[in-house]
């Protein structure tokens, strides 16, 4: 019998979850769920666990520490992994982990197949943290989250300004879509290019109903962005306000 065939407890993962958030992230999240079901630590209405990076590596011997740190960071960025601090000593900043199951249910029920997998090499590496001993408070994640919220507000306001819509920057689905694109390395200007491009094409047509976050910022985002760049080179995307005469003759939908 081969030692490469299963003879120990396997790590299980659903393909559907891996499709939505990435394979490494799905494997790690499933293991978090496994331990949360057995946790005796309940705070703020949810179970919690804590573990060090070296201890995680014992459970995932096929991953290096950098991969584990990056996977944790990715899960934090898409708001499915919740981070807390329930240490008895105030100076102990060791991280605790839980899962936002509400987010997962929303992800499961979404009509649009949103891929939340970050692009390899475009995510800032997680800071070196030794979870076996108290660590100094990390403000980098808070700063990043604050910046992301500011970007989301700016992007949604721009969409509403251009299209005359009233989408909310507080929508969890909208936030998730925008954060996913930001994780992939796209910029606020890229979002504005996509909005301008599709507004020019759709605003006064039957397709105007698709000028919405789930369409613009979903899986076709990069294609829309490239369309805008090509049109920009042709000089056809001059002007990005559509209150007056948005269509030139070549832009008419008929």
N, C-alpha and C positions, 0 to 999 in steps of 0.2 A: 504494500500500500504506500502511495506517495505521501510524503510529509507536506506537500504543497496543496493537498486537498483538505477540505474543512475537517478538522478534528478538535476544534475549540470553539468557544462561543463567538459567532460572527458579528461584525458590525453591519447593521441593517440600515437601509435608506430607501425612501420611495423615489422613483424616477421623477414623479411630478414635482416634488420639492426641489430636487437637484436641478430640474429644468428652470425653475423660477429663481433660485438664489445661488446656484452653483454647486458643484459636486462636493468640494471640500467643506463648504459652509453647511450643506445639508447633512453630511456625515457628523460634523462637530455638533450641530444643533440637535440631532437625534440622540447623541450621547448625553448632552446636557439634559434633554427631556428624560432620559433613562434615570439619571441621578436625581432629578427634581421629583420624580414620582416616589422616590425613596427618602427624600429629605425630611428632616425633623425641624428644619429652620423655617418658620413662617413669619414674615414681616410685611406690613402694609398690604395685607390681603393676598400675598402670593408666596410660594415656596422659593427658597434660595439655596445655592451651593457656593462653595469657594474652593479654589484649587490653584496650585502653582503651575507655572509653565513646565517645569521639569516633570511634575506629576502628570500633567496632560500628555506629555511626550511618552510616558510609560503606557498610556492607553492608546496612543497613536505612534507606535515605533517607526512607522514608515514615513513620518513627517519630521522635518527639522524644526527647531524652535522658531525660526523666522516664519515658516509656513503657518504654524499654529498662531503666532502673534498676528500675522496678516489676516488669517481667517477670522479671529476674534474681532479685529478692527473692522473688517468688512461687515460682519453681523451687527456690530454696534452702529455702523453708518446707515444701515437700512432699517434701524429701529426694531429689529426682531429680537436682538439680545439686549436685555436690560441690565445695567450695571448699578450696583449699590454699595453701601458701606455700612455694615452692621457689626463692626468690631467693637469690643467692649472698651478698648482704650481709644481715646479720641485721636491720638497721634498715629494710630494704626490705620493706614490708608489702603490696606489690602482689598482687592476688588472681590465683590460677590456677584454671582450671575443668576439671572432668571430669564424666562422667555415671555415675550408679549404674545400671548395666545390669541388675543383679540386681533392683532395685526395678522397673524397667520390665518385666522378665519376670513378676514377681509381679502387676503391674498388668494385664498382658496376659492372664494366666491366671485372674484373679479371676472368680468366678461372678456377683457383684453388680456392676452397672454403676455404679461409683463416680465421680461427677463431682468432680474436684479443683479446678475453676475458682473462684478467689476472687471475691467480689462487688466490683464496681467501687467504689472510693472508701472501702472499709473496710479496706484494707491500709495500714499505716504506710509512708510513702514511704521509699525507701532513702536512706541518708545520702549527701551529696554526696562523691564520691570521685574524685580525679584519678589514674587508673591509669598515667599517663605518668611519674610520679615517685614516690619512696618516700612512703608515707603513714603516719601514726601508727596504732598497733594499734587495731583497732575491737573494743570489748568488748560493744557493744550486741547483736550477733547471738548471742554466747555467752550473755549474760544472758537473751535471749528464748528460746533453746533450753532453758536450764535451767528457766525458768519453765514452758515447755510440758511438759517431762518431769514436773514436780511436779503440774501439772494432770492429766496423763494418769494418774498414779498415784492421785490423789485420786478421779478419775472412775471408774476401774476398781474401786478398792476399794469405792466407794459401790455400784456395780452388784453386786458380789459380796456385800456386806453385806445389801442389800435382797432380792436374789433367791436367796441361798444358793448362788451359783455360785463358780467358782474360775478365772475368766479371768485371763490374765497381762498385766500392763501392758507387758511387754517384747515382746509380739507386734507384728511389723512392720505387719500389716494393721490391727490395732486402733489403733496409733499413727497410722497414715496417716489413718484415718477421723476420729479425734478432732482431729488437727491441721488437717484440712480444715475441719471445723466451726468451730474456733477462728479460722482465717484468715478465715472468712466473717463473723466478728464475734459468734458465740454465746459465752456465758459458761459457767462451771462450774455455776452455778445453773440455767442452761437445761438442761444435761445431766441434772442431778438431777431437774428437773421431768419430763423425758421418761421417765427411769427410773421415777420414782414413778407416773406416769400409766399406763404400759404394764404395770408390775408389778401395779397395782391391777386392771387389766383382764384380764391373762393368767396371773398367777402360778399359780393353782390350776385351770387349764383345759388343754386340749390345746395351746393356743397358747403354753404356757410355754417350749417349745423355741425360740421366737423372741425370748426375752429374752436376746439375745446382741448383741455390739457391731456386727456387720455388718448386723443388722436395725435396731437402735435408732439407730445413729449414721450410717446410710447416707443415701440420697437422700430418704427420707421423714421425716428428722429434724424439719424445720420444721413439717410437718403434725402430727406427734406433739406438738410443743411447743405449737402453737396449741390442740390438743385439751386439753392440760393446763391452759392458761390459761382456756379456756372452762369447764371443769369446776371450776376453782378459784373462778371467779366465782359458780358455782352452789352453792358450798359442799360439793361432793361429793368434794373431794380432801383433806379434812382428815385428818391423820395420814399419815405416809409410812413406816411400818414394818408389815410384813405377816406377822409371826410368829403373830399371833392375830387371828382373825375379820377377814380382809381384805375380805370382801365384805358389803356391805349388800344388802338384798333386790333393789334395782334393778340390782345389778351381776352377778347370777347369769347365767351364759352360756346359760341355757335358759329 
